[in-house]
């Protein structure tokens, strides 16, 4: 089957198939007369496996490793479990960050509901954002022009 036929059978674009070929995840044969890439039924199953792995958050390099283990006759399952187990805490932390961001956005929209729109005047860019309270600890992270955190003392002498 050709690229377009494989793509249609898997429900992806032809460019997706070509991308996975370039990344070394699929290994088509070449038609001897015209050089077209030719795929077999096993390539369709491999492409479907790649799609499933992508939906679980695996990157191309990780999928390449998983497929390499399988191609060598080794079970990649222990590696797959380890990868997901190590990634899951990161995902939970990211979800918590996004939930906190959503809460801040909701708080801002609620606070801004009755505020008038302002026009930038050289001293203010957007009064809505400027009226929003800074998070705790933000003043320590801000820096003056020399890179010294605001409120900290510099060891350099001022010219």
C-alpha positions in Angstrom: 0.0 0.0 0.0 1.1 3.6 -0.8 1.5 6.4 1.7 -1.9 7.8 1.0 -3.5 4.4 1.4 -1.8 3.7 4.7 -2.7 7.2 6.0 -6.4 6.7 5.0 -6.5 3.3 6.7 -5.0 4.7 9.9 -7.0 7.9 9.9 -4.0 10.2 9.7 -2.6 12.5 7.0 0.0 11.4 4.5 2.4 13.9 6.0 2.1 12.2 9.4 3.1 8.9 7.7 6.0 10.6 6.0 7.0 12.2 9.3 7.2 8.8 11.0 9.2 7.4 8.1 11.7 10.3 8.5 11.9 9.7 12.2 12.7 6.0 11.6 9.5 4.7 13.2 8.2 3.2 9.9 10.4 1.4 7.4 8.7 1.1 4.0 10.1 -0.8 1.1 10.7 1.0 -2.2 8.9 0.1 -5.4 11.7 -0.9 -7.8 10.3 0.9 -10.9 9.1 4.2 -9.5 10.6 4.5 -6.0 7.3 4.9 -4.3 7.2 4.0 -0.6 5.3 0.7 -0.1 3.9 -0.4 3.2 2.6 -3.8 4.3 -0.2 -4.7 6.7 2.3 -4.8 9.6 3.1 -1.2 9.0 -0.6 -0.3 9.6 -0.5 -2.1 12.9 2.8 -0.3 13.8 1.3 3.0 12.8 -1.7 2.3 15.0 0.7 1.4 17.9 2.5 4.7 17.4 -0.8 6.6 17.5 -1.8 4.9 20.8 1.6 5.6 22.3 1.3 9.3 21.3 -2.1 9.5 23.0 -0.4 8.2 26.2 2.1 11.1 26.0 5.1 9.3 24.6 7.4 11.3 22.4 8.9 10.2 19.1 12.3 9.3 20.7 10.6 7.3 23.4 8.5 5.4 20.8 11.6 4.8 18.8 13.2 3.1 21.8 10.1 1.1 22.6 9.9 -0.1 19.0 13.6 -0.9 18.9 13.2 -3.1 22.0 10.2 -4.9 20.4 12.1 -5.3 17.1 15.0 -7.0 18.9 12.5 -9.4 20.5 12.7 -7.8 24.0 9.6 -6.8 25.8 9.4 -3.0 26.1 6.7 -3.2 28.7 8.9 -2.7 31.8 10.4 0.4 30.2 7.0 1.7 29.2 5.8 1.2 32.8 8.9 3.0 34.2 8.5 5.9 31.7 4.8 6.5 32.6 5.5 6.1 36.3 8.2 8.7 36.2 6.1 11.1 34.1 2.9 10.9 36.1 4.1 13.1 39.0 5.2 15.7 36.5 1.7 15.6 34.8 0.0 15.9 38.2 2.2 19.0 39.0 1.4 20.5 35.6 -2.4 20.0 36.2 -2.1 21.7 39.6 -0.3 24.6 38.0 -3.0 24.9 35.3 -5.8 24.7 38.0 -4.1 27.5 39.9 -3.8 29.5 36.7 -7.5 29.0 36.0 -8.4 30.1 39.5 -6.3 33.3 39.0 -8.0 34.0 35.7 -11.4 33.5 37.2 -10.5 35.8 40.1 -9.2 38.4 37.6 -12.4 38.3 35.5 -14.5 38.6 38.6 -12.5 41.6 39.9 -12.5 43.2 36.5 -16.2 42.8 35.7 -17.1 46.3 36.9 -13.9 48.1 36.2 -13.8 50.5 33.2 -11.4 50.1 30.3 -8.5 52.5 30.5 -6.5 54.0 27.7 -2.7 53.7 27.9 -1.3 57.1 29.0 2.4 56.6 29.3 2.2 55.6 33.0 -0.2 52.7 32.6 -0.5 50.0 29.9 -3.6 48.1 31.1 -5.1 49.1 34.4 -6.9 45.7 34.6 -3.6 43.8 34.8 -1.9 46.5 36.8 -4.6 46.4 39.4 -4.2 42.6 39.8 -2.2 41.8 43.0 1.3 40.5 42.5 1.8 36.9 43.9 3.7 36.6 47.1 7.5 36.5 46.6 7.3 38.3 43.3 9.2 41.3 44.6 12.2 39.1 45.3 12.2 37.9 41.7 12.0 41.3 40.1 15.3 42.9 39.3 16.4 46.4 38.7 18.5 47.4 35.6 21.7 46.0 37.0 20.1 42.6 37.7 20.0 43.1 41.5 16.7 41.9 42.9 14.5 44.8 44.2 15.1 45.2 47.9 18.4 43.5 47.8 21.7 45.3 48.3 24.2 45.2 45.5 27.9 44.6 46.2 28.7 46.9 43.3 29.1 50.5 43.9 26.7 52.8 42.0 28.5 55.1 39.6 
